[in-house]
Amino acid sequence: MTASLRLHYAPDNASLIVRLALEELRLPYVTLLVDRQARAQQSPEYLRLNPNGTIPVLETPHGVLFETAAILLWLADTTGKLAPKPQDPLRGPFLKWLFWTSNTLHTDLRSYFYPEKFIGPNPADQSQLRRIYRDRLRADLHILEDGLQHTPGLAGAAEPGLLDLYLPCLMRWCHLYANPNPQRVPDIAQDPADTKPWFDLTAFPVLFALCRRAESRASTKRAQIAEGLGPTPFTAPILALPPEGSAT
Ligand SMILES: N[C@@H](CCC(=O)N[C@@H](CS)C(=O)NCC(=O)O)C(=O)O
């Protein structure tokens, strides 16, 4: 089944999380670039795969899958790796934090990155929404740090699990978009809601250690090359300089 995995991706998009899982599992797969500059995620061909117009999509022998967490869980279930087994006492906490990561943290990041999708074109409205989601994200990060601290073995172990792949990417994007470089991300950098950086990974020791460990993995190194993520993609990220395509 594995030879027929086709990952629709854009560099440094949520598809990166799926790429990390595929690399960690050493599964053969092919990548198909979604050209974000051409808004290819809204093309009729792509919408036939994912009517939501979001990246990633993974084509599998069990059908076309979208939603990052669903794809991750499908990969874990079909390979028996990267997640506690159903009878493992960590399975419940793992599911809780995986769903929370997807439904809360990732979703709040999405609202912060793309306020125009949720509140329309008015800059003042967008700024207000960003402020709301920035405060939510701050709270999310403390909830996550605390949750990981009180659930030993869930993430950060020598053998990575799905959360070890998912969370570093979200930390990367918090850093890049909370600490914007005005030359590269002008829309956020000029937003009065974001005149000061608000994210500092070193304030979250468990998450920092998780990101540092992720940077030492071979799967990360391969993704760094494929998507131009730079030398320290999770602890001190810079905007991607991908060999093909673009992040936005
Ligand atoms: N709920 C989706 C969210 C994925 C997502 O936010 N993808 C972004 C890229 S990181 C995207 O498709 N952005 C383009 C768009 O919304 O038009 C998932 O978990 O897969």
The ligand as a Tripos MOL2 file, in Angstrom:
@<TRIPOS>MOLECULE
LIG
   20    19     1     0     0
SMALL
NO_CHARGES

@<TRIPOS>ATOM
      1 N1         -7.6870   21.7860    9.6240 N.3       1 LIG1
      2 C1         -6.6990   21.6990    8.5810 C.3       1 LIG1
      3 C2         -5.9080   22.9980    8.5610 C.3       1 LIG1
      4 C3         -4.7820   22.9670    7.5510 C.3       1 LIG1
      5 C4         -4.2880   24.3540    7.2310 C.2       1 LIG1
      6 O1         -4.5000   25.3110    7.9930 O.2       1 LIG1
      7 N2         -3.6480   24.4630    6.0770 N.am      1 LIG1
      8 C5         -3.2030   25.7520    5.6030 C.3       1 LIG1
      9 C6         -1.7050   25.7340    5.3260 C.3       1 LIG1
     10 S1         -0.7780   25.5990    6.7980 S.3       1 LIG1
     11 C7         -3.8830   26.0720    4.3050 C.2       1 LIG1
     12 O2         -4.3560   25.1830    3.6290 O.2       1 LIG1
     13 N3         -3.8990   27.3440    3.9520 N.am      1 LIG1
     14 C8         -4.3770   27.8000    2.6900 C.3       1 LIG1
     15 C9         -5.7690   28.2750    2.7440 C.2       1 LIG1
     16 O3         -6.4430   28.2020    3.7900 O.co2     1 LIG1
     17 O4         -6.2170   28.7820    1.6860 O.co2     1 LIG1
     18 C10        -5.7760   20.5160    8.8420 C.2       1 LIG1
     19 O5         -5.5650   20.1710    9.9980 O.co2     1 LIG1
     20 O6         -5.2860   19.9260    7.8690 O.co2     1 LIG1
@<TRIPOS>BOND
     1     1     2 1
     2     2     3 1
     3     2    18 1
     4     3     4 1
     5     4     5 1
     6     5     6 2
     7     5     7 1
     8     7     8 1
     9     8     9 1
    10     8    11 1
    11     9    10 1
    12    11    12 2
    13    11    13 1
    14    13    14 1
    15    14    15 1
    16    15    16 2
    17    15    17 1
    18    18    19 2
    19    18    20 1
@<TRIPOS>SUBSTRUCTURE
     1 LIG1         1 GROUP 0 **** ****
